[in-house]
Amino acid sequence: MRKGQTPVLKRVIVDYKKLDKNILNLLVEKFPDGYDDDDIVTYRNASNEVVECVEVRTDDTAYLIKVSKRLVMAMEDFDDSDNGDSEDSDLDTDELEGSEEE
């Protein structure tokens, strides 16, 4: 790579259902108090639908995580379980699935 060039990041779009603990941790670290409208990236998918995402990055990858009520709940639950002494740190997506109203 030449001096002054920025590395090309791999771009990955991630749905709420596919979040792993590492990406969720990045989200909570970047947005400890939640995300704002200014943090949302908007694009149109192949079906010409508007999709809203928030972005987090690692050294080699830029993740676009689709925004939904379930994402907010998952971030809150992850933060709570991370700070608590919960032995089961897996994200319970079944409980959140039925709680979203669209």
HELIX and SHEET records of a PDB file:
HELIX    1   1 TYR A   16  LYS A   18  5                                   3    
HELIX    2   2 LYS A   21  LYS A   30  1                                  10    
HELIX    3   3 ASP A   37  ASP A   39  5                                   3    
HELIX    4   4 LYS A   69  ASN A   83  1                                  15    
HELIX    5   5 THR A   93  GLU A   97  1                                   5    
SHEET    1   A 4 LYS A  10  VAL A  14  0                                        
SHEET    2   A 4 THR A  61  LYS A  66  1                                        
SHEET    3   A 4 VAL A  50  ARG A  57 -1                                        
SHEET    4   A 4 ILE A  40  ARG A  44 -1                                        
END                                                                             
